[in-house]
Every structure is written in structure tokens, then in C-alpha cells.
Amino acid sequence: MKHSKSPNAKQTTLAGPVETKGIGLHTAVPVQVRLLPAPPDTGYVFLRTDLGGFEIPANVESVAHCSYATTLMRTGVMLSTVEHLLAALRGCGVDNAYIEVDNLEVPIMDGSAESFAEMIESARVVEQPAARRALLVRERVGVASGNRSISIEPADAFEIDCLIDFPHPLIGVQHRSVTLDNGSFARDIASARTFGFIEDVEALRRANLIRGGSLDNAIVLTRHGMLNETGLRFSDEFVRHKILDIIGDLALLGMTILGQVKAERSGHLLHAALMSSLLRNRAAWEIVDLSEPVEAQTSTPG
């Protein structure tokens, strides 16, 4: 298995700092986000600037809970709704970045990752001297819950094959496959917005969640249509957004992936379960150096 599709063999970061601001989806508080260059092998590290720069690494060990969004926590300090920003970093090919956030939630922006992808583009992605590494999937690993499932199996690029199924006239069964290379994230996935159903919206509000939610940052579905007057950005915007969430959650593995993800009706909880299951199964993966051919590398236990 070769990985000739890998866009580059060197690690990357941003050329300089870039910032934006918005409001938190669940808290409705204003939040400032700043992306900064980081040294090789840093991965993604969140810094809570409102707490003296407290560091929360974006990794699987930091996942606290993931019902309606992915929340990270370290020693009691939390950061919520990280998946869209992480999707933009991974999707735009950034390996290392510090992410300063001055509140307990990453801003929701328009409900997609488009603003974050544009930020990264304006900052520019630059190569670093260190070799890029990838998590190479050697064996299939899967998790399921009822009719929901997600698995990952060997492939020579990072591919996602996703199916969703909602009994709604605008959704129904949607299926899409994407290979994360050559700008496919910015072109096909980044602008797909999050969505919710009006009856869930009311229940979430009662639970003191999505206080910052509005038609500016989500597609809100009624029984027969949608409240948004602007219409959909793609006819299959819903499955594209699910792919966006998968990319963002799997970014917590800390490096690019050489493997194919197959998801059916999955969500944040199953994404987290897949990552834990994969990491526990030490024979199912290895970390490879993208500057060398995979065949030349032997599997060494970590």
C-alpha cells in the first residue's frame, strides 16, 4: 500500500496569527479565537486565554462528553464545540497550531467550518522541517449501536464514506464519499451547516442549551420543510455536514489518517468510541513517516 496521494511529506503550520470572533452556540457569549503557528509535533493545543493560557490538548484523552457537540476537558477546565474548527485545521492540511479561545466554547460562526477555513487560507499554511507522520490503519476496527455504526479500515488516503437517514422530506437517505486531498475540504465540505429539528430545538432550549442558536448558524427543520429562508447550500448539505463532524472529531487522533471511514447514522458519541477502540487495538494501526515509503517501515509497538 503506497501513500503517494499524501499532499506533502513535511509537517505544516500557519505562516502567522489570524483571529476571528463570534458567539457560542450553547452559551450565547461572545468569543474571540486566535490561531497561531506552533512548532513541529505540537498537534493542536487550545489555550484558554481567559484562564491565563490554560492548555487543553486536542486529543482523544481530553474528550469529556459529546452529546450535541464535542467537549474537551483537562483537570476540570472545559472547552466545548471544538469539532468545526478542528475539521478546518485537519481539512486544510494544518498539522500544528495553537488555538487561543477566551471563553468556554468555540464560536459557532454560521454553523459550518467555512469561516475557519477562510481564516486558515488567509494566514497561509507553511511547511516545517520535520517529517509529517500519519496514522496508518492496518486492520478494520468498528463500533455500532443499534442501526448506527462507524468503522475504519486500510486505505491509501483519508477517505470518508457516510450515510445518513432521517425521515424528513428534505433529508431522507443521503450518501456521500470524500477523499480528503487537493482542497476537497474547502470546496465540498467546509460550508455545510449544522442542522436541527424544531422539536429538539425547543427541548434543548429548556435544558439551557443552544442559547446562541439561530437561523444564522444552523438549518432548523420543521416537520415538512425548514425555517431558513436562504435555502440549502447543497442538496445534500446534511450528509456533507456529517462528514465535516467526522473529520473534526477524528482530528483528535492528532495526525492525518491513512484509512477509510465508513459511517452509517453515526454521531459524536460513536466517533469517540471508534477512536478509543482503534487506539486500544494496537495491532490495527501504526504511525508512519510520510517522507518514506510505507513498505520500508516496519511495525513497532508504541
C-alpha positions as CSV (number, residue, x, y, z in Angstrom):
1,M,0.0,0.0,0.0
2,K,1.6,3.3,-1.1
3,H,0.6,6.7,0.1
4,S,1.5,8.6,-2.9
5,K,-1.7,10.7,-2.5
6,S,-0.3,12.4,0.6
7,P,-0.1,16.1,-0.4
8,N,3.3,16.7,1.3
9,A,5.8,14.8,3.4
10,K,6.6,17.7,5.7
11,Q,4.6,18.9,8.7
12,T,2.8,22.2,8.4
13,T,1.7,25.2,10.5
14,L,0.3,28.7,9.8
15,A,2.6,31.4,8.5
16,G,1.3,33.9,11.1
17,P,-1.5,34.5,13.6
18,V,-5.1,35.1,12.5
19,E,-8.2,35.8,14.5
20,T,-12.0,36.0,14.4
21,K,-14.9,36.3,16.8
22,G,-18.4,35.0,17.1
23,I,-20.8,33.7,19.7
24,G,-21.0,30.3,21.5
25,L,-23.8,28.1,20.2
26,H,-24.8,26.8,23.7
27,T,-23.7,29.8,25.9
28,A,-24.6,32.7,23.5
29,V,-21.5,34.6,24.9
30,P,-19.1,36.4,22.6
31,V,-15.9,34.5,22.0
32,Q,-12.6,35.5,20.4
33,V,-10.5,32.9,18.6
34,R,-6.9,33.3,17.5
35,L,-4.9,30.7,15.5
36,L,-1.2,30.8,15.9
37,P,1.8,28.9,14.4
38,A,3.1,26.1,16.6
39,P,6.4,24.0,16.4
40,P,6.6,20.6,14.8
41,D,5.0,17.7,16.7
42,T,2.7,20.1,18.7
43,G,-0.5,19.0,17.1
44,Y,-3.5,21.2,18.1
45,V,-3.5,22.8,21.5
46,F,-6.3,25.0,22.8
47,L,-5.3,27.8,25.2
48,R,-8.0,29.4,27.4
49,T,-6.7,32.9,27.5
50,D,-9.4,33.9,30.0
51,L,-7.7,31.4,32.4
52,G,-4.1,32.5,32.0
53,G,-3.5,30.5,28.8
54,F,-4.5,27.1,30.4
55,E,-3.7,24.4,27.9
56,I,-6.1,21.8,26.7
57,P,-4.6,19.5,24.1
58,A,-6.9,18.4,21.3
59,N,-6.6,14.6,21.7
60,V,-8.7,11.6,22.4
61,E,-7.8,11.6,26.2
62,S,-9.3,15.1,26.5
63,V,-12.8,14.2,25.3
64,A,-15.2,14.8,28.1
65,H,-18.5,14.3,26.5
66,C,-20.1,14.5,23.1
67,S,-23.8,14.6,23.0
68,Y,-24.6,17.6,20.9
69,A,-21.1,18.8,20.4
70,T,-17.6,17.6,21.2
71,T,-16.3,18.9,24.5
72,L,-12.7,18.7,25.7
73,M,-11.7,18.8,29.4
74,R,-8.4,18.9,31.3
75,T,-8.4,18.9,35.1
76,G,-11.9,20.3,35.3
77,V,-11.4,23.0,32.6
78,M,-13.7,22.6,29.7
79,L,-13.9,23.7,26.1
80,S,-16.9,23.0,24.0
81,T,-17.9,22.7,20.4
82,V,-14.4,22.2,19.0
83,E,-15.3,19.9,16.1
84,H,-15.9,22.5,13.3
85,L,-12.6,24.3,14.0
86,L,-10.6,21.1,14.2
87,A,-12.2,19.9,10.9
88,A,-11.0,23.1,9.2
89,L,-7.4,22.6,10.5
90,R,-7.3,19.0,9.5
91,G,-9.2,19.5,6.3
92,C,-7.0,22.4,5.2
93,G,-3.8,20.4,5.9
94,V,-2.6,22.2,9.1
95,D,-0.6,19.8,11.4
96,N,0.4,22.1,14.2
97,A,-1.4,25.1,15.7
98,Y,-2.1,26.9,19.0
99,I,-5.7,27.9,19.3
100,E,-6.4,30.8,21.8
101,V,-10.0,30.9,23.0
102,D,-11.2,33.4,25.6
103,N,-14.3,31.5,26.8
104,L,-15.6,28.0,27.3
105,E,-16.8,27.4,23.8
106,V,-15.5,27.8,20.2
107,P,-17.8,30.2,18.4
108,I,-20.4,28.6,16.1
109,M,-19.9,31.2,13.3
110,D,-22.5,30.3,10.6
111,G,-22.8,26.6,11.7
112,S,-20.2,25.4,9.2
113,A,-16.4,25.4,9.1
114,E,-16.2,28.0,6.2
115,S,-15.1,30.9,8.3
116,F,-12.3,28.9,9.9
117,A,-11.2,27.5,6.5
118,E,-11.1,31.1,5.2
119,M,-9.1,32.2,8.2
120,I,-6.5,29.4,7.6
121,E,-6.3,30.3,3.9
122,S,-5.7,34.0,4.8
123,A,-3.0,33.0,7.3
124,R,-1.4,30.7,4.8
125,V,-0.2,27.1,5.5
126,V,3.6,26.7,5.5
127,E,5.9,23.7,5.6
128,Q,8.1,22.9,8.6
129,P,11.4,21.0,8.6
130,A,10.1,17.9,10.4
131,A,8.7,14.9,8.5
132,R,5.0,14.5,8.5
133,R,3.5,11.5,10.2
134,A,0.3,9.6,9.6
135,L,-1.8,7.1,11.4
136,L,-1.8,4.1,9.0
137,V,-4.8,1.8,9.6
138,R,-3.7,-1.9,9.3
139,E,-6.9,-3.7,10.3
140,R,-10.6,-2.9,10.3
141,V,-12.0,-1.6,13.6
142,G,-15.7,-0.8,14.0
143,V,-18.2,0.2,16.6
144,A,-22.0,0.0,16.5
145,S,-25.1,0.9,18.5
146,G,-28.4,-0.4,17.1
147,N,-28.5,0.7,13.4
148,R,-25.8,3.3,13.9
149,S,-22.2,2.3,13.1
150,I,-18.8,3.6,12.1
151,S,-15.7,1.7,11.1
152,I,-12.2,2.4,9.8
153,E,-10.2,0.1,7.5
154,P,-7.0,0.2,5.5
155,A,-6.8,2.6,2.5
156,D,-4.1,4.7,0.8
157,A,-5.7,8.1,1.6
158,F,-8.0,9.6,4.2
159,E,-11.5,8.7,2.8
160,I,-14.9,9.0,4.4
161,D,-17.9,7.2,3.2
162,C,-21.0,8.5,5.0
163,L,-24.7,7.6,5.0
164,I,-27.4,9.4,6.9
165,D,-31.1,8.6,7.2
166,F,-33.7,10.9,8.5
167,P,-37.5,10.6,7.9
168,H,-37.7,14.2,6.7
169,P,-38.7,15.4,3.2
170,L,-35.5,17.5,2.8
171,I,-33.2,14.7,4.0
172,G,-34.3,11.1,3.7
173,V,-31.3,8.8,2.9
174,Q,-28.2,10.8,1.8
175,H,-24.9,9.2,0.9
176,R,-21.6,10.8,0.0
177,S,-17.9,9.8,-0.2
178,V,-15.0,12.2,0.0
179,T,-11.2,11.8,-0.2
180,L,-9.5,14.4,1.9
181,D,-7.0,15.8,-0.6
182,N,-6.4,18.6,-3.1
183,G,-8.6,21.2,-1.5
184,S,-11.7,18.8,-1.3
185,F,-12.5,20.0,2.2
186,A,-12.7,23.7,1.4
187,R,-14.5,23.0,-1.9
188,D,-17.0,20.4,-0.9
189,I,-17.4,20.2,2.9
190,A,-16.4,23.3,4.8
191,S,-19.6,25.4,4.0
192,A,-22.1,22.7,5.0
193,R,-24.0,23.9,8.1
194,T,-25.1,22.1,11.2
195,F,-28.8,21.3,11.4
196,G,-31.5,20.5,13.9
197,F,-35.2,19.8,14.2
198,I,-37.6,22.3,15.7
199,E,-38.9,19.9,18.3
200,D,-35.3,19.2,19.5
201,V,-34.5,22.9,19.5
202,E,-37.3,23.6,22.0
203,A,-36.1,20.7,24.3
204,L,-32.5,21.9,24.1
205,R,-33.6,25.4,25.0
206,R,-35.4,24.1,28.1
207,A,-32.2,22.3,29.0
208,N,-30.4,25.7,28.8
209,L,-28.5,24.6,25.7
210,I,-28.2,26.3,22.2
211,R,-28.9,29.7,23.7
212,G,-26.9,31.2,20.9
213,G,-28.6,29.1,18.2
214,S,-30.4,31.0,15.4
215,L,-31.2,30.7,11.8
216,D,-27.8,32.5,11.2
217,N,-25.9,29.5,12.5
218,A,-28.0,26.4,11.8
219,I,-30.5,24.9,9.5
220,V,-33.7,24.5,11.5
221,L,-36.1,21.9,10.1
222,T,-39.8,21.9,10.7
223,R,-42.0,18.8,10.1
224,H,-42.3,19.5,6.3
225,G,-39.6,21.9,5.5
226,M,-37.1,24.4,7.0
227,L,-37.4,27.8,8.8
228,N,-34.4,29.3,7.0
229,E,-35.4,31.4,4.1
230,T,-32.0,31.3,2.4
231,G,-32.3,27.7,1.3
232,L,-29.7,24.9,1.3
233,R,-26.2,25.4,0.1
234,F,-26.1,21.9,-1.4
235,S,-29.0,19.5,-1.9
236,D,-27.1,17.0,0.3
237,E,-25.8,19.6,2.8
238,F,-26.9,17.4,5.7
239,V,-24.6,14.5,4.8
240,R,-21.8,16.9,4.0
241,H,-22.1,18.4,7.5
242,K,-21.9,14.9,9.0
243,I,-18.7,14.3,7.1
244,L,-17.4,17.6,8.5
245,D,-18.2,16.4,12.0
246,I,-16.4,13.1,11.4
247,I,-13.2,15.0,10.1
248,G,-13.3,17.3,13.2
249,D,-13.8,14.5,15.7
250,L,-11.2,12.2,14.1
251,A,-8.7,15.2,14.1
252,L,-8.4,14.3,17.8
253,L,-6.2,11.4,16.7
254,G,-3.5,14.0,16.3
255,M,-2.4,13.4,12.8
256,T,-3.5,12.7,9.3
257,I,-5.1,9.3,8.7
258,L,-4.4,6.7,6.0
259,G,-7.7,4.8,6.2
260,Q,-11.3,4.7,5.0
261,V,-14.0,5.6,7.4
262,K,-17.5,4.1,6.8
263,A,-20.2,5.8,8.8
264,E,-24.0,5.0,8.9
265,R,-26.2,7.2,11.0
266,S,-23.2,8.0,13.3
267,G,-22.8,10.9,15.7
268,H,-20.2,12.4,18.1
269,L,-20.5,9.6,20.7
270,L,-19.8,6.8,18.1
271,H,-16.9,8.8,16.6
272,A,-15.3,9.0,20.1
273,A,-16.0,5.3,20.7
274,L,-14.3,4.4,17.3
275,M,-11.2,6.4,18.2
276,S,-10.9,4.7,21.7
277,S,-11.5,1.3,20.1
278,L,-8.9,1.9,17.4
279,L,-6.2,3.2,19.8
280,R,-6.8,0.3,22.2
281,N,-6.3,-2.2,19.4
282,R,-2.5,-1.8,19.0
283,A,-2.3,-4.3,16.0
284,A,-4.8,-2.2,14.0
285,W,-2.6,0.8,13.3
286,E,0.9,2.2,13.2
287,I,2.4,5.6,12.9
288,V,4.3,6.1,9.7
289,D,6.7,8.7,8.4
290,L,5.3,10.2,5.2
291,S,8.7,11.0,3.8
292,E,9.5,7.3,3.4
293,P,7.5,4.6,1.5
294,V,5.3,2.6,3.8
295,E,6.7,-0.7,2.6
296,A,10.1,0.3,4.0
297,Q,8.8,0.8,7.5
298,T,8.4,-2.0,10.0
299,S,5.7,-2.0,12.6
300,T,7.0,-1.1,16.0
301,P,4.8,-1.3,19.1
302,G,4.2,2.0,20.8
